[in-house]
Amino acid sequence: MDAKILACAAPEPGSAGTGGMLSKVNAARKCLALGIAMIIAAGKQRDVLLRLFDGEQLGTMFVPRERAYSGKKVWLATLPKPAGELTLDDGAVTALIKRGRSLLPIGVREVRGVFGVGAPVRCIDKDGNVIGIGLTNYKSTEIENIKGRHSEEIEKLIGYKHSDEVIHRDNFVLTSETL
């Protein structure tokens, strides 16, 4: 499931459909996040399920990678529209992707959107590539004040300190492109 497939999926249903391709692609994303294979095929074709089970190649098959999420991370990985975006520096991107670390304020370069504590936000690199989605420990205005700063400075900058992390690694998932 990559950006090309998502870009091709229109939200409007076709002449014979009811949900549009986007709803089908989002269903496939959820299945893949759970480690379940999925096929999108024309349901109006005669005996389509029997033919698929007999091995006939119909439609488009989505096969999950080895890595799968469960519980809250499935929900995060399949959110259609996060509340905002955080642009990260190269060090933060590496820490999230290669080291499985939390996102610290020093790694945040830009905040987009207005959101509260616990909101799902998309994390992107400096080129606009989506790295993952996470739940914030601070609201957007607070992240704006602490971005690029050390965790020890949080309380001085915003008057309290909930945690050292903007997003804790337990509340973050990598997108399928970065897994």
N, C-alpha and C positions, 0 to 999 in steps of 0.2 A: 504494500500500500504506500504509494509515494505521491508527491505533489502533482505529478502528471495525471494520475487517476483522479485525484480530488478535483483538479481543475476541469476535467471533462464531465464531471457529475453535476448536472443541472438540478436545481431544487424543484422545478416545475415538472409535473407528470407529463408523459407523452400522450399521444392520442388514445392509446388503449390502457395506459397505466393509471395508478392512483397515487403513488407517493413520490415519483421522480427518482432519478438515478441516485441523487444525493442521499436519500433515505436508505437505499440499498448499500451504498458504499459505507455509510456510517454503521450499518448493521455488520458489514464485513469487518470494519475496524474493531468493533466490540468482540466479535468472534476471535479475531487474530490475537487481541490482547489477552483473551482467555486460553489461547493455545488450541483453538478449534478451527478446523478447515471449513470453508464455506464456498458454495457455488452459487453464482447468480446466473439463472437460466430462464428462458421464456416459459412461463407457467401455462400459457395457453396452448403449447404444443401437446399433441396427443402422447400420453404415457411418458411424459418427460422424466418423472422420477424413476420409473422402471428402467427406462433407457439409460439414465445416469448410473443406476445401480448395476446395470449390465456392462458398464464400462465405456459406454458411448461418450465421446467428448462433445459436450454441449455447454454453451455459455462460457463463463469465466470462473476459474477456480482460484481461490485465495488460500495459500498454505501458510500456516504460522511458522515463525522462526522458533528456534529452540527455547528462547526466553519468553516467558509469559507472566502476566501479572494476575493478581487475585485481589479480591476485596476492594478496598478504597482505591487502590492503584488502577484497577480496571476502570472505575468511574472517572478518575483523573485522565487516564490515557485516551478516553473516548469522548471527552467533553467537546461538543460542537463549537462552543463560543465562550472562551474564557473572558473574564472581566477586564483584563488589561494585559500589558506587555512590559517586560523588563529587558532592556538591551544589556548584554553582559560583555565584559572584557575577555580577552583570550585566556587569562589565568582561571577565571571562573568557569569558562566553557570546559577547559581541560579538567578542572577539579570535579565537575559534574559528570562528564562523560567517562573519563579514564579512571578516576579515583573513587567515584561514588560518594562524593562529599556533599555537604550542605552548601547553600548559597549564602555567603557573607556579604554585608553591605559594601565592602571594599570592591567587590567584583561587579557591582551594578553601575552602569554608565548612564542609563536613561530610563525614565518611568513614563509609560503611556497609559492613559485611562484614569478613571476615578473609581476606586474600589476600597473596601474595608478589610479588616482583619479576617483572615480565613478565606479570602476570595481566591478563586483559581486564576492564575495568570500564566501567560505563555512566556517562556524564556527564549530569547533569540540572541544570535551572535551579531557581531558588528556588520555582517553582510546581509542580515535579515533572515538567515536560516533558523528554523525553529529547532531548538535543542530539546525542549521538554515543557511540561506543565507542572506547576506546583501551587500549593496553598500558602499564602503569605502569613507571616507572623505580625506584620505591621500594615497599616493602611497606606494608600498611595502617597498621601501628603507627608507621612512620616518617612517613607522610603526615599522620597525626594530629598528630605533633609539629611538622611544618613548615607545616601549613595556615595561610593568612593571613599568612605571613611572606615576606620577600624572599629571593631565591635566594642572596644573599651570606651569609645566616645558616644555611644548611643544614648545613654542616660543624660549626659550633658547636653546633647543636641535636641532631644525631644521631651525630656523631663521624666522619663521612666525607661526601664529596660525589661521587655518581656523575655527576650532570649538573645543570644549572640547572632543567630541566623535570621536572614530575611525569609528563607525557605529552608526548613529542615529536610534532610534527605529522606526521611520516612514519609514526607508529604510531597514527594517529587517523583515524576516518571519521565524517562527519556521518550522521545517520539520514536516511531518505527524507523525513521531514517537514521537515527543515531545509535540504535541498539546494536 
